Amino acid sequence: MSWSVVNEGDGLPRIILTEPAGSSAVIHLYGGQVLSWKNEKREELLFVSAKASTKSPKPIRGGIPICFPQFDNLGYPERHGFARNRLWELDTCPSPLPRSNNHSSVDLILKSTDEDLKTWPHSFELRLRVILHPSKLTLIPRVRNTGSKDFSFTFAIQNYLSVSDVSEIRVEGLETLDYLDNLENGERFTEQGDALTFDGEVDRVYLRTPAKIAIIDHEKKRTLVLRKECLPDAGVWNPWNKKAKALPDFGDEDYKAMLCIDSAVTEAPVILKPLEEWTGCQELSIVSSSYCSGQLDPRIVLHG
Ligand SMILES: O=P(O)(O)OC[C@H]1O[C@H](O)[C@H](O)[C@@H](O)[C@@H]1O
């Protein structure tokens, strides 16, 4: 068996993935959301607010929410779509993706319901495979059009990353790119600096990014590398102190310990004909680094 299921106080099942080197992941069926990812040293790599609610119909504040059929507010009424507010199921038939022989993976599925069809009138199957390797977590989302008309959608895997102190974090891989700034009514700008650092609220979508983005945390002596396929854009979000206070499911000081870096397809929505399937992929991997010894070279992490 590649996973086990536990029921916690909220009565909703969680799936636990473990692998021989000692890392683990916890996935909640509510939202199909990875809520915990620990490395071999049992260090938590994802952020979940202590004020997060796991009771429907509220999305869970933290972990890795899946945004479908829209990222942000791009036309459909429910911000970030409804997939993060639905109970997913185990997927016993992940075809045409071959069954995983990997002992630390699980397949989940969300299908359109009659209720969803009232507001988004398109039949779909949304699948997610989660694979745990030593120092690496892979997510493979797929969307299939099971209806009789074309539909289009935008999509995001939101990664609430746990960081030592957001004001000490550097993000490499987004320099010189165009981005849409949600704090400036979605206006388009071009990134000027050589790396992103943080000293205030940020809410941007970087367009057509390279496949790899490095999140460098000198204090934790580690770099997280986000590698993505068919998810060309990247969201970057931190509410900072003022907006943090306005979020009911987020602690006043939580903004210091998290940074959202999202894998997204938003600028050019995906269009699916009946029976067509779209597949994306994101890998989060950990590279240990020591600032003092100078082992970390972002150019090697990003291009090596
Ligand atoms: O509060 P939520 O609906 O979960 O959204 C959390 C954040 O998600 C994205 O990063 C958006 O760009 C932000 O504008 C939004 O505040």
The ligand as a MOL file (V3000), in Angstrom:
LIG
                    3D

  0  0  0     0  0            999 V3000
M  V30 BEGIN CTAB
M  V30 COUNTS 16 16 0 0 0
M  V30 BEGIN ATOM
M  V30 1 O -7.6690 34.7260 0.3470 0
M  V30 2 P -7.6060 33.8490 -0.8670 0
M  V30 3 O -8.8560 33.8700 -1.6900 0
M  V30 4 O -7.1890 32.4440 -0.5300 0
M  V30 5 O -6.4580 34.4400 -1.8060 0
M  V30 6 C -5.1520 34.6030 -1.3350 0
M  V30 7 C -4.3190 35.3360 -2.4010 0
M  V30 8 O -4.2240 34.4940 -3.5120 0
M  V30 9 C -3.5000 34.9960 -4.6430 0
M  V30 10 O -2.1590 35.0160 -4.4420 0
M  V30 11 C -4.0250 36.3330 -5.0950 0
M  V30 12 O -3.1850 36.9040 -6.0860 0
M  V30 13 C -4.1640 37.2600 -3.9310 0
M  V30 14 O -4.7900 38.4730 -4.3600 0
M  V30 15 C -4.9700 36.6380 -2.8340 0
M  V30 16 O -5.1040 37.5270 -1.7560 0
M  V30 END ATOM
M  V30 BEGIN BOND
M  V30 1 2 1 2
M  V30 2 1 2 3
M  V30 3 1 2 4
M  V30 4 1 2 5
M  V30 5 1 5 6
M  V30 6 1 6 7
M  V30 7 1 7 8
M  V30 8 1 7 15
M  V30 9 1 8 9
M  V30 10 1 9 10
M  V30 11 1 9 11
M  V30 12 1 11 12
M  V30 13 1 11 13
M  V30 14 1 13 14
M  V30 15 1 13 15
M  V30 16 1 15 16
M  V30 END BOND
M  V30 END CTAB
M  END
